[in-house]
Amino acid sequence: MAELLSTTKLHAFDRQDTTYTSFDGLEIGITVFVPKNVDKGSTLPVLVRWHGGALINGGRDYEPWFPRWIIELAALHKAIIVCPDYRLLPESPGLDILSDLHTFYTWLHTSLSSFLISSFSDSRPTPDLSNILITGESAGGYMAIQSSLLGETKGVKAVIAHYPMIDLQDAWYSIPSHKEIFNQPPPSYPPGWLDAQLKVAGTAAPVTSRIPKEEDLDLFVALLQQGRYTEILGADSSLFPLENLKKVKEEGKPLMPMWIFHGDEDSIIPIQGTWKFMEEVKSVFGEKEGGKVESRVVVGKEHGFDNDEVGLEVDWVIEAQEWLKEYWP
């Protein structure tokens, strides 16, 4: 089970939990945070935050991976934070994850308002569902971008993607090779370990939260080393943001404003995927429409660098806020 978020980061919010769907008896949860000390009945903007973890690990209420500056951004604008879980690989295929993504947005637009009234009796806020910001880190960045590209744009003003997984058809994910993660040599896996893990997962019940212990062998790293991540994700074109980007253009749909940032020393989700996405945006949509999508390279930074030391006063975060003013809240 994931650790519940403590008050260290979210002391300015009240919290309630619920579920937005269930699958074979598994309830898939949501955590909703409402700013404290707002006027009763206030109409507040909404910030949706998707958690990271390679679509394999993590959970909506795992504190160490929840960027402090995003919480501070929500507090600054008195925004309601909504954090959904979703089914994880490898017990569930990638298409199940996208199914949960779509189901969540249905819940957001049909049930969030009534949930706030019933569960936050002191403040009874109204969500401004025409004023939504979507954020997410790593795999959560993938979910945030996919939300936009797969048509979940109702009320969405902008997307902020933190070092996102994007080019999942790249050799990094699909070809066996020696990969040093966080400047560490590849761990030693027992012979057949990965096959055994995937065999067990093939008949296991779905899960929505997994927090690896430091001493555990990491399934995602094993999949990267053996080039089998794309294999467990699936082959449907909707699973790949670069394919969905082309479909958005073909269907004549607008491109959502996005701000993508990535550390240039990321050893787990290579920055080249972000560069390729940006090139495709300009190629497919042209300079004018493609200008809605901006990227920032943060020099000298590894994966997950927006940790608890990063607040709203950091230079690249200030730049993100300046960009965001045009769109949200």
C-alpha positions in Angstrom: 0.0 0.0 0.0 1.2 3.5 -0.7 2.0 5.9 2.1 -0.6 8.4 2.6 0.3 12.0 1.9 1.3 13.7 5.1 0.6 17.3 6.0 4.2 18.3 5.2 3.3 19.3 1.6 -0.5 19.6 1.7 -1.0 21.4 5.0 -3.0 24.1 3.1 -5.6 21.5 1.8 -8.4 19.3 3.2 -8.5 15.8 1.8 -11.2 13.3 0.9 -11.0 10.0 -1.1 -13.4 8.2 -3.3 -13.5 5.8 -6.3 -14.3 6.6 -9.9 -14.7 3.1 -11.2 -14.1 -0.5 -10.4 -12.9 -3.5 -12.3 -13.5 -7.1 -11.2 -14.0 -5.9 -7.6 -10.9 -3.6 -7.7 -11.9 -0.1 -6.8 -9.9 2.6 -8.6 -9.4 5.6 -6.4 -9.2 9.3 -6.5 -7.9 11.7 -3.9 -9.4 15.3 -3.9 -7.7 18.2 -2.1 -9.6 21.4 -1.5 -7.8 24.5 -0.2 -8.5 25.4 3.4 -10.1 28.7 4.4 -11.9 29.4 1.1 -15.3 31.1 1.2 -18.1 28.6 1.4 -19.5 27.9 -2.0 -16.5 29.4 -3.8 -16.0 28.4 -7.5 -12.4 27.1 -7.8 -10.2 26.1 -10.7 -9.1 22.4 -11.0 -5.7 20.9 -11.2 -5.6 17.2 -12.3 -2.3 15.5 -11.4 -1.3 12.1 -12.8 1.3 10.2 -10.9 4.5 8.7 -12.4 6.2 5.4 -12.1 6.7 4.1 -15.7 3.0 3.0 -15.7 4.3 0.2 -13.4 5.0 1.8 -10.1 3.7 4.6 -7.9 0.3 5.6 -6.6 -1.8 8.7 -6.4 -1.0 9.4 -2.7 2.7 8.5 -2.6 4.2 11.6 -1.1 7.9 11.4 -2.3 6.9 11.6 -6.0 4.4 14.5 -5.6 6.2 17.7 -6.7 6.0 20.3 -4.0 5.9 23.2 -6.5 2.8 21.8 -8.1 1.1 21.8 -4.7 2.3 25.3 -4.1 1.0 26.3 -7.6 -2.5 24.9 -6.7 -2.4 26.7 -3.3 -1.4 30.0 -5.0 -4.5 29.9 -7.2 -6.8 28.2 -4.7 -7.3 25.3 -7.0 -8.8 21.9 -6.3 -6.3 19.1 -6.8 -7.7 15.8 -8.2 -5.3 12.8 -8.2 -6.5 9.6 -9.9 -5.0 6.1 -9.7 -5.1 3.8 -12.7 -4.4 0.2 -13.4 -0.7 -0.6 -13.8 1.5 -2.7 -16.0 2.2 -5.6 -16.3 -0.9 -7.0 -14.6 -3.0 -4.9 -17.0 -2.2 -4.0 -20.6 -1.8 -0.4 -21.8 -5.2 -0.2 -23.3 -6.7 -0.8 -19.8 -4.7 2.2 -18.6 -6.2 4.4 -21.4 -9.7 3.0 -20.5 -9.2 4.3 -17.0 -8.0 7.6 -18.3 -11.2 8.1 -20.2 -13.4 6.9 -17.3 -11.7 9.3 -15.0 -12.6 12.3 -17.1 -16.2 11.2 -17.3 -16.3 11.0 -13.5 -14.6 14.4 -13.3 -17.3 16.1 -15.4 -20.3 14.2 -14.0 -19.5 13.5 -10.3 -16.8 15.8 -8.9 -19.3 18.6 -8.2 -21.6 16.4 -6.2 -18.7 14.7 -4.4 -17.4 18.1 -3.2 -20.8 19.1 -1.8 -21.2 15.8 0.0 -17.7 15.4 1.2 -16.5 18.9 2.0 -19.5 20.1 4.0 -17.6 23.1 5.6 -16.5 24.7 2.3 -18.9 23.1 -0.3 -16.8 24.4 -3.2 -17.9 24.4 -6.8 -15.3 23.2 -9.3 -14.8 25.4 -12.4 -14.8 22.6 -14.9 -14.1 25.1 -17.7 -10.8 25.9 -16.0 -8.7 22.7 -15.8 -4.9 22.3 -15.7 -3.5 18.8 -16.3 -0.1 17.9 -14.9 2.0 14.7 -14.5 5.5 13.5 -14.0 7.3 10.8 -16.1 4.5 8.3 -16.8 2.2 10.9 -15.4 3.5 13.2 -18.1 2.6 10.5 -20.6 -0.9 10.4 -19.1 -1.2 14.2 -19.2 -0.2 14.4 -22.8 -2.3 11.5 -23.8 -5.3 13.1 -22.1 -5.0 16.0 -24.5 -4.2 14.0 -27.6 -7.0 11.4 -27.0 -9.7 14.1 -26.8 -10.1 14.7 -23.1 -10.0 18.4 -23.7 -13.3 19.5 -22.3 -12.6 22.5 -20.0 -8.8 21.9 -20.2 -6.8 25.1 -20.6 -3.3 23.7 -20.5 -1.0 20.7 -19.9 2.3 20.7 -17.9 4.3 17.5 -18.5 7.3 16.8 -16.3 10.1 14.8 -18.1 7.4 12.7 -19.9 7.6 9.2 -21.4 6.7 10.0 -25.0 8.6 8.0 -27.7 7.7 4.5 -26.4 8.5 2.9 -29.8 12.1 4.1 -29.5 14.9 1.5 -29.2 15.5 2.6 -25.6 12.3 0.7 -24.7 12.3 -2.1 -27.3 15.9 -3.2 -27.9 18.1 -5.0 -25.4 21.1 -3.0 -24.4 23.4 -2.0 -21.5 21.7 1.0 -19.8 23.1 2.7 -16.7 20.2 4.2 -14.7 21.1 7.1 -12.3 24.8 6.4 -13.1 24.6 2.9 -11.7 25.6 -0.2 -13.5 22.7 -2.5 -14.4 21.6 -4.7 -11.4 22.2 -8.4 -11.6 19.0 -10.3 -12.2 18.7 -14.0 -11.6 18.3 -16.0 -14.9 14.7 -16.1 -15.9 13.6 -13.5 -13.3 11.9 -11.2 -15.8 10.0 -14.0 -17.5 8.9 -15.4 -14.2 7.6 -12.0 -13.1 5.7 -11.5 -16.3 4.2 -15.0 -16.1 2.9 -14.3 -12.7 1.5 -10.9 -13.8 -0.3 -12.6 -16.6 -2.7 -14.3 -14.3 -2.6 -11.8 -11.4 -5.4 -9.4 -10.4 -5.0 -5.8 -11.5 -3.3 -3.4 -9.2 -3.4 0.4 -9.0 -0.5 1.1 -6.6 3.0 -0.3 -6.3 5.8 1.3 -4.3 9.0 -0.7 -4.7 11.3 -1.1 -1.8 14.8 0.2 -2.2 16.2 -3.3 -2.0 13.8 -4.8 -4.5 14.8 -5.6 -8.1 13.0 -3.1 -10.3 10.7 -4.5 -13.0 11.0 -1.4 -15.1 14.8 -1.4 -15.2 14.7 -5.1 -16.1 12.3 -4.4 -19.0 14.6 -1.6 -20.2 17.7 -3.7 -20.1 16.0 -6.5 -22.0 14.2 -4.2 -24.4 10.7 -5.5 -23.5 8.8 -2.5 -22.2 7.0 -1.8 -25.5 6.1 -5.5 -25.5 4.1 -5.3 -22.3 2.6 -1.9 -23.1 0.9 -3.2 -26.2 0.9 -2.4 -30.0 -2.3 -0.4 -30.5 -1.5 3.0 -32.1 -3.5 4.9 -29.5 -0.8 3.9 -26.9 1.8 6.1 -28.6 1.6 9.9 -28.3 3.5 10.5 -31.6 0.8 8.5 -33.4 -2.0 10.3 -31.6 -0.4 13.7 -32.5 -0.9 12.9 -36.2 -4.5 11.8 -35.6 -5.3 15.1 -33.9 -4.1 16.9 -37.1 -5.9 14.5 -39.4 -9.2 14.9 -37.6 -8.8 18.7 -37.6 -8.8 19.0 -33.8 -7.0 21.9 -32.0 -3.7 21.3 -30.3 -3.8 22.0 -26.6 -1.3 24.4 -25.0 1.5 22.3 -23.4 4.6 23.2 -21.4 7.1 20.3 -21.3 10.3 20.3 -19.3 13.0 17.7 -19.2 16.5 17.4 -17.6 19.2 16.9 -20.2 20.9 14.3 -18.0 17.8 12.1 -17.6 19.1 8.5 -17.6 15.7 6.8 -17.3 13.4 8.6 -19.7 15.8 10.1 -22.4 15.2 13.7 -23.3 15.4 12.7 -27.0 11.8 11.6 -26.7 10.7 15.2 -25.8 12.9 16.6 -28.6 11.3 14.2 -31.1 7.8 15.2 -29.9 8.6 18.9 -30.3 10.0 18.3 -33.9 6.8 16.4 -34.8 4.6 19.1 -33.4 6.3 21.7 -35.6 6.3 19.3 -38.6 2.7 18.3 -38.3 1.1 21.6 -37.1 3.5 24.2 -38.4 5.1 27.0 -36.5 1.9 28.9 -35.7 -0.3 26.1 -34.3 2.7 24.2 -33.0 3.7 27.3 -31.0 1.1 26.2 -28.4 3.5 23.6 -27.3 6.7 24.7 -25.6 9.6 22.8 -24.1 12.3 23.7 -21.7 15.6 21.9 -21.2 16.8 22.1 -17.6 20.6 21.7 -17.8 22.4 19.2 -15.6 19.3 17.6 -14.2 18.4 13.9 -13.8 15.0 12.2 -13.8 12.6 13.4 -11.1 14.7 16.5 -10.4 11.7 18.6 -9.3 11.9 17.2 -5.8 11.0 18.8 -2.5 13.8 21.4 -2.9 12.0 22.9 -5.8 9.4 25.6 -5.0 7.7 28.4 -7.0 10.8 30.6 -6.7 13.1 28.4 -8.9 13.9 30.1 -12.2 12.4 27.5 -14.6 9.3 27.3 -12.4 8.9 31.0 -12.6 9.1 30.7 -16.4 6.5 28.0 -16.3 4.2 30.3 -14.3 4.7 33.1 -16.7 3.7 30.8 -19.6 0.7 29.5 -17.7 -0.7 32.9 -17.0 -2.0 33.1 -20.6 -4.1 30.0 -20.2 -4.9 29.1 -16.5 -6.6 29.7 -14.2 
